[in-house]
Amino acid sequence: MLRSIKILFVLSVAIWGLLGAFGNIVDWSGTTGAVAAVTSMSTFEGGADNWRATANPAIIIAGALFIMLSKTIAGLLCLAGAWRMWAARKSNADAFAKAKTFALTGCAVAIFMLFSGFIVIAEGWFELWRSDVMREPVLGSAFRYGGMIALIALFVGARDD
């Protein structure tokens, strides 16, 4: 039963990543617009005058691609991991532990994207913490997603008997 719950958790991360990436693609102008708002630092007073603020299209596209591709990769890895875990659910503990590799890697990709992209770059470099408009919807969400995915990874990664 516990193994089935772990598989469901991994599937939930896969769905989060794939639905998120799909949304980023379908609303590409919204995705690039959000990245542009962060990089331009225009959502808080004095931000657009900061030397770090940029409207460089290459940086905006790179940021949007990083988000979308990271979600896609995380989702696909978790999907493959869930499939392997399902196939190994009745196997011994070592076989099931080995089957978790893709799932845990997918979770790690998602956490890396959320931490490095949103916390380090958006919040740290582009000072998004100063934006009353974007602080909670962007940084709060990234923290919640990253925290939940990390907890799922810890739970899934725990040794089974």
N, C-alpha and C positions, 0 to 999 in steps of 0.2 A: 504494500500500500504506500509506504513512504517513497519508494522509487517512482511510483506513478505520480505522486505529488511533485516530485522533483522534475519529472518530465513536463508536467503541466506548467510549472514555473518557467522552465526554459522555453516552452512554446509561447508563453506570454511575452517574454523578452523578444522572441522572434517576431511576433505580431506587432509589438511596439516599434521595432526597427523597420519592418517592411511597410507598415501603414504610415509611419513617419516619413520614410523616404518617398513613398507614393505621393503623400501630401506635398512634400517639397517639390517634386517633379510637376505635379498637376498645377500647383500654384507657384511656378518658378519665379514669377515677378514678385510675389509676396516674399518668397525666400530671399531673393537677392535684395529686395527692398529692406527687409529686416537686417540683413548683414550690412547694407549701406548705411542704415540708421545707426548701427553700432560703430562702424568704422569712421563715419563722419563726425561722431560724437556730438551730433546736433540735437539730441534729446534732453540736454541739460545746459544751463546757462554757462557760457564761456567755453564749452567743449569744442565747438567748431573752430575756435581760434587757437586751440592747442596744437603744438607742432606735430603731435602724433595723429591728429585727425587726417583722414584721407578719403577721397572719393575715387581713388584709382580703380577702374573697372577690373583689372587683373586681380587685385586683392579681394574685391567683392565676389567675383566669380570663384576664385580659389576657396574662399571661406564657405560659400554656398555648396560647392562641390565636396569640400571636406565633410560638411554636415551630412549631405545626402548620401555620399558614398560610404561614409562610416556607418550610417544607419543600415544601409543595404548590406554591407559586409557583415555587420553584427547580426542582422536578421537572418541572413543565409547560413552563417555559421551556427547560430542557435537552432535553426531548423534542421540542419544536418546533425547537430548534436542530439537533438530530441529524437530524431529518427534512429540514431545509433544507440541511444539510451533505451529506447523502446525495444529494439532488437535484442539488447543485452539484459533486459529487465529480469529475466529468470535465470541469468547466469550467475556465476560466483562473484564475490565482491571485487576481485581484481579485474575481471572482464568488464563489470559495470563501471568501475573507476576509470578504466581506459576509454570506455565509450563516452565519458563526460568531456573529453578533451576539446572537441569542437564547441560544445556548449559553453564551457568556461572561457574559451578563447573569444567567442562571440560576446559574452558579457564583458570581457576585458576591453575589447574594441569599443563597445558602447561607453564604458566608464571613461576610457581614454579620451574619446571625442567630447564627452560632456565636461570632463575636468579641464582638459587642455584647451578646448575650443571656447567654452563658455566661461569657466572660472579664470583660467590663466590669461587667455587672450582678450576676451570681451570684457571681463570684470577688471583684470589686472592691468593690461596694456591700454585698452580703450576706455577705462574708468566707468564702465557701465553701472557700477554701484552708485554713481552720482545721479542717475536718471530715475526720477520718480515714476515716469511713464513705463519704463522697461524693466526696472529692477525686479519686481516680483514675477511678472509673466515670463521673463527670460531666465534670470538667475535663480529664482525660486523654483521654477520648473526643472531646470537643469540639476539643481541640488537634489530635488525629490527623486527625479528619474535615476540619477547617479547613485543615490543612497539606496533606493529600492533594488536596483540591479546589482549593486554590491552585496546587499543582504541575500539576494537570491543566489548569487555566485557562491557566497560562503556556505549557504545551506546546501546547495547542490554539490559543492566540492567536499562536503563532510563525508568521511568514510562510512560506507555501508557494511553491514555484517551479512 
